[in-house]
Amino acid sequence: MPKYFQFMVAGYYLYFSSFGVIECMHVHASDTKLTESGSAKFFVKANGDTTLERQGRLTAKEISIIQKFIKKNYREMYLKWKEYSTEDFYGRS
């Protein structure tokens, strides 16, 4: 599970599954177990906005913090994503 960053945001790691790179760019958020079980999932748009696909165990406040972080850092995160995937942002073909 590649992490976008080695540090946590709002107590959660931001990562994606190398098996999930067939989808558009997205971000999972989980605390210690980097699995999809219990994680939140955000689809990332070309402007850095996100669509929450799954809330997981996160609170509304944690989701808001993570969405703001993604918005601020989505370009850097996209470069990491493109190391593994040929898929683009959410909503792009």
Z-matrix of the N, CA and C atoms (Angstrom, degrees):
N
C 1 1.439
C 2 1.534 1 109.41
N 3 1.297 2 117.38 1 99.07
C 4 1.469 3 118.83 2 179.42
C 5 1.530 4 112.21 3 -65.67
N 6 1.317 5 115.30 4 131.89
C 7 1.463 6 120.90 5 176.53
C 8 1.520 7 108.39 6 -91.01
N 9 1.327 8 115.43 7 143.42
C 10 1.461 9 118.85 8 174.19
C 11 1.526 10 109.90 9 -70.84
N 12 1.336 11 116.32 10 -37.39
C 13 1.460 12 122.56 11 178.24
C 14 1.524 13 107.88 12 -140.72
N 15 1.321 14 117.58 13 157.68
C 16 1.461 15 121.35 14 -179.88
C 17 1.522 16 112.60 15 -83.90
N 18 1.316 17 117.87 16 -10.42
C 19 1.467 18 121.21 17 179.53
C 20 1.526 19 109.95 18 -101.52
N 21 1.333 20 114.90 19 166.09
C 22 1.458 21 121.02 20 -179.22
C 23 1.528 22 110.22 21 -95.36
N 24 1.316 23 115.62 22 150.76
C 25 1.453 24 123.02 23 175.39
C 26 1.525 25 106.72 24 -119.52
N 27 1.328 26 116.81 25 120.83
C 28 1.471 27 122.12 26 -177.72
C 29 1.537 28 110.94 27 56.45
N 30 1.335 29 116.43 28 29.27
C 31 1.466 30 121.05 29 178.68
C 32 1.522 31 114.52 30 85.96
N 33 1.332 32 117.06 31 12.68
C 34 1.464 33 120.76 32 -176.78
C 35 1.525 34 111.03 33 -132.91
N 36 1.336 35 115.35 34 143.71
C 37 1.456 36 120.73 35 171.51
C 38 1.521 37 108.37 36 -80.70
N 39 1.310 38 116.71 37 144.38
C 40 1.456 39 122.67 38 175.85
C 41 1.516 40 107.34 39 -107.47
N 42 1.319 41 117.35 40 124.38
C 43 1.463 42 121.48 41 -172.16
C 44 1.518 43 110.14 42 -155.70
N 45 1.314 44 115.54 43 176.92
C 46 1.465 45 122.02 44 171.53
C 47 1.508 46 108.09 45 -141.44
N 48 1.307 47 115.48 46 159.51
C 49 1.456 48 120.75 47 177.47
C 50 1.520 49 108.38 48 -88.16
N 51 1.310 50 116.80 49 131.28
C 52 1.464 51 119.00 50 178.48
C 53 1.529 52 110.64 51 -65.66
N 54 1.325 53 117.67 52 -14.94
C 55 1.460 54 121.30 53 174.81
C 56 1.524 55 111.03 54 -83.88
N 57 1.339 56 117.19 55 -17.29
C 58 1.460 57 122.01 56 -176.67
C 59 1.508 58 114.08 57 -95.72
N 60 1.312 59 117.43 58 11.05
C 61 1.461 60 119.64 59 -176.63
C 62 1.525 61 112.60 60 -76.59
N 63 1.324 62 117.23 61 3.02
C 64 1.460 63 120.94 62 174.98
C 65 1.525 64 110.64 63 -80.87
N 66 1.322 65 117.07 64 -12.01
C 67 1.464 66 122.71 65 175.54
C 68 1.528 67 108.66 66 -92.25
N 69 1.326 68 114.91 67 173.29
C 70 1.462 69 119.26 68 173.70
C 71 1.532 70 109.25 69 -67.46
N 72 1.342 71 115.60 70 169.80
C 73 1.463 72 119.52 71 -177.51
C 74 1.519 73 110.97 72 -57.47
N 75 1.327 74 113.95 73 132.34
C 76 1.463 75 119.40 74 178.13
C 77 1.525 76 109.45 75 -148.83
N 78 1.321 77 114.27 76 168.06
C 79 1.460 78 122.20 77 -178.16
C 80 1.517 79 108.22 78 -133.36
N 81 1.317 80 116.37 79 128.25
C 82 1.459 81 121.48 80 169.81
C 83 1.522 82 107.88 81 -97.07
N 84 1.311 83 116.66 82 149.20
C 85 1.467 84 122.18 83 175.29
C 86 1.517 85 107.84 84 -128.88
N 87 1.338 86 115.67 85 122.15
C 88 1.460 87 121.74 86 -179.52
C 89 1.523 88 108.28 87 -147.99
N 90 1.339 89 116.27 88 154.34
C 91 1.460 90 118.70 89 -176.19
C 92 1.515 91 113.15 90 -79.57
N 93 1.295 92 120.09 91 -71.58
C 94 1.464 93 120.10 92 -175.76
C 95 1.517 94 113.42 93 -112.91
N 96 1.311 95 117.41 94 -36.84
C 97 1.458 96 120.80 95 -179.40
C 98 1.521 97 108.73 96 -93.20
N 99 1.296 98 116.56 97 115.65
C 100 1.452 99 120.21 98 -178.34
C 101 1.525 100 109.66 99 -84.71
N 102 1.315 101 114.30 100 69.27
C 103 1.453 102 121.29 101 177.71
C 104 1.520 103 108.21 102 -127.69
N 105 1.311 104 116.62 103 166.89
C 106 1.455 105 119.64 104 178.49
C 107 1.521 106 111.51 105 -77.03
N 108 1.309 107 118.05 106 -19.93
C 109 1.453 108 121.83 107 179.96
C 110 1.528 109 110.39 108 -66.85
N 111 1.317 110 116.57 109 117.76
C 112 1.457 111 121.29 110 178.71
C 113 1.510 112 114.98 111 81.52
N 114 1.332 113 117.52 112 -2.93
C 115 1.463 114 119.99 113 -178.41
C 116 1.525 115 110.16 114 -86.49
N 117 1.322 116 115.25 115 156.97
C 118 1.454 117 120.84 116 170.39
C 119 1.521 118 106.92 117 -86.26
N 120 1.344 119 116.04 118 156.22
C 121 1.457 120 119.80 119 178.58
C 122 1.526 121 109.06 120 -136.87
N 123 1.324 122 115.14 121 125.93
C 124 1.458 123 122.70 122 -179.00
C 125 1.525 124 108.99 123 -118.60
N 126 1.328 125 117.92 124 128.34
C 127 1.456 126 121.27 125 169.80
C 128 1.519 127 106.79 126 -87.71
N 129 1.332 128 117.07 127 137.73
C 130 1.459 129 122.42 128 -174.36
C 131 1.527 130 110.31 129 -107.57
N 132 1.329 131 115.50 130 126.94
C 133 1.466 132 122.24 131 179.19
C 134 1.535 133 109.62 132 -89.28
N 135 1.319 134 116.16 133 166.91
C 136 1.467 135 122.57 134 -175.96
C 137 1.526 136 113.32 135 -63.86
N 138 1.326 137 118.31 136 -18.21
C 139 1.470 138 120.88 137 178.12
C 140 1.525 139 112.37 138 -99.90
N 141 1.337 140 117.32 139 4.31
C 142 1.458 141 121.83 140 179.25
C 143 1.512 142 114.39 141 93.22
N 144 1.330 143 117.06 142 -9.52
C 145 1.460 144 119.19 143 174.96
C 146 1.522 145 108.50 144 -67.56
N 147 1.322 146 116.50 145 157.98
C 148 1.458 147 120.01 146 -179.27
C 149 1.521 148 110.85 147 -126.27
N 150 1.307 149 114.83 148 155.17
C 151 1.452 150 123.20 149 170.58
C 152 1.518 151 106.34 150 -116.33
N 153 1.319 152 116.23 151 122.73
C 154 1.464 153 120.36 152 -179.08
C 155 1.522 154 109.14 153 -78.03
N 156 1.311 155 115.78 154 113.95
C 157 1.460 156 121.96 155 178.79
C 158 1.534 157 110.57 156 -84.66
N 159 1.338 158 115.47 157 -38.81
C 160 1.472 159 120.13 158 -176.92
C 161 1.521 160 108.29 159 -151.42
N 162 1.321 161 116.94 160 131.74
C 163 1.463 162 121.93 161 -177.77
C 164 1.515 163 113.21 162 -80.58
N 165 1.312 164 117.03 163 -27.21
C 166 1.464 165 119.84 164 -177.10
C 167 1.517 166 110.60 165 59.49
N 168 1.315 167 116.61 166 -138.85
C 169 1.473 168 121.68 167 -178.34
C 170 1.526 169 112.79 168 -94.86
N 171 1.310 170 117.71 169 4.93
C 172 1.457 171 121.43 170 -174.80
C 173 1.533 172 111.70 171 -77.51
N 174 1.317 173 114.59 172 149.17
C 175 1.456 174 120.42 173 175.69
C 176 1.527 175 109.23 174 -84.29
N 177 1.315 176 116.38 175 166.50
C 178 1.465 177 120.77 176 177.68
C 179 1.531 178 110.86 177 -60.07
N 180 1.314 179 117.29 178 -37.81
C 181 1.471 180 121.32 179 179.37
C 182 1.530 181 110.53 180 -65.28
N 183 1.331 182 117.49 181 -44.62
C 184 1.468 183 121.32 182 179.20
C 185 1.530 184 110.71 183 -63.08
N 186 1.315 185 116.64 184 -40.59
C 187 1.462 186 120.99 185 178.73
C 188 1.529 187 110.22 186 -61.84
N 189 1.316 188 116.45 187 -44.27
C 190 1.461 189 121.14 188 179.38
C 191 1.527 190 111.54 189 -60.67
N 192 1.323 191 116.83 190 -44.33
C 193 1.472 192 121.39 191 178.95
C 194 1.530 193 110.13 192 -61.76
N 195 1.312 194 116.90 193 -44.64
C 196 1.466 195 121.21 194 -178.76
C 197 1.526 196 110.72 195 -67.26
N 198 1.324 197 117.90 196 -41.12
C 199 1.464 198 120.23 197 178.17
C 200 1.528 199 111.16 198 -61.45
N 201 1.319 200 116.91 199 -41.00
C 202 1.467 201 120.44 200 177.85
C 203 1.524 202 110.60 201 -65.39
N 204 1.331 203 116.77 202 -39.46
C 205 1.458 204 121.01 203 178.50
C 206 1.534 205 110.32 204 -63.96
N 207 1.324 206 116.79 205 -45.48
C 208 1.463 207 120.39 206 179.07
C 209 1.528 208 109.96 207 -60.66
N 210 1.317 209 117.00 208 -44.70
C 211 1.464 210 121.06 209 179.88
C 212 1.535 211 110.80 210 -56.99
N 213 1.308 212 116.75 211 -40.63
C 214 1.459 213 121.95 212 -178.49
C 215 1.535 214 112.53 213 -73.75
N 216 1.337 215 117.53 214 -29.74
C 217 1.467 216 121.98 215 -170.96
C 218 1.527 217 114.89 216 -119.83
N 219 1.329 218 118.03 217 12.34
C 220 1.465 219 119.86 218 -171.81
C 221 1.526 220 113.70 219 -63.26
N 222 1.311 221 118.35 220 -30.88
C 223 1.474 222 119.60 221 179.96
C 224 1.533 223 110.81 222 -65.22
N 225 1.310 224 116.02 223 -45.08
C 226 1.467 225 120.37 224 177.65
C 227 1.529 226 110.63 225 -65.18
N 228 1.321 227 116.53 226 -39.53
C 229 1.457 228 120.91 227 179.25
C 230 1.531 229 110.38 228 -65.27
N 231 1.330 230 116.13 229 -37.30
C 232 1.463 231 120.94 230 179.98
C 233 1.530 232 110.86 231 -61.61
N 234 1.322 233 117.25 232 -38.47
C 235 1.469 234 120.14 233 178.17
C 236 1.527 235 111.01 234 -60.64
N 237 1.321 236 117.17 235 -40.54
C 238 1.468 237 121.09 236 177.13
C 239 1.530 238 109.86 237 -65.12
N 240 1.321 239 115.99 238 -44.87
C 241 1.466 240 121.74 239 178.89
C 242 1.536 241 110.89 240 -56.47
N 243 1.332 242 116.84 241 -44.14
C 244 1.462 243 121.08 242 -175.94
C 245 1.532 244 112.83 243 -69.48
N 246 1.320 245 118.11 244 -14.26
C 247 1.465 246 120.58 245 174.01
C 248 1.527 247 110.70 246 -67.43
N 249 1.332 248 116.97 247 -22.05
C 250 1.458 249 122.07 248 -174.42
C 251 1.529 250 113.87 249 -117.04
N 252 1.325 251 117.57 250 -21.12
C 253 1.457 252 119.79 251 -169.78
C 254 1.522 253 112.39 252 -132.14
N 255 1.339 254 114.74 253 149.92
C 256 1.451 255 120.38 254 171.30
C 257 1.525 256 110.71 255 -97.30
N 258 1.321 257 116.63 256 -2.05
C 259 1.469 258 121.18 257 -179.89
C 260 1.527 259 110.25 258 -78.71
N 261 1.324 260 115.49 259 156.28
C 262 1.462 261 121.43 260 -174.55
C 263 1.522 262 110.93 261 -107.86
N 264 1.315 263 114.82 262 -164.87
C 265 1.461 264 121.09 263 178.75
C 266 1.533 265 111.51 264 -64.48
N 267 1.313 266 115.62 265 162.62
C 268 1.464 267 123.10 266 176.09
C 269 1.532 268 109.08 267 -61.47
N 270 1.314 269 116.01 268 130.37
C 271 1.458 270 120.54 269 178.32
C 272 1.511 271 114.66 270 90.79
N 273 1.325 272 116.70 271 -3.10
C 274 1.469 273 120.89 272 176.52
C 275 1.519 274 109.81 273 -108.55
N 276 1.285 275 115.56 274 146.71
C 277 1.477 276 119.74 275 178.16
C 278 1.502 277 110.86 276 -93.93
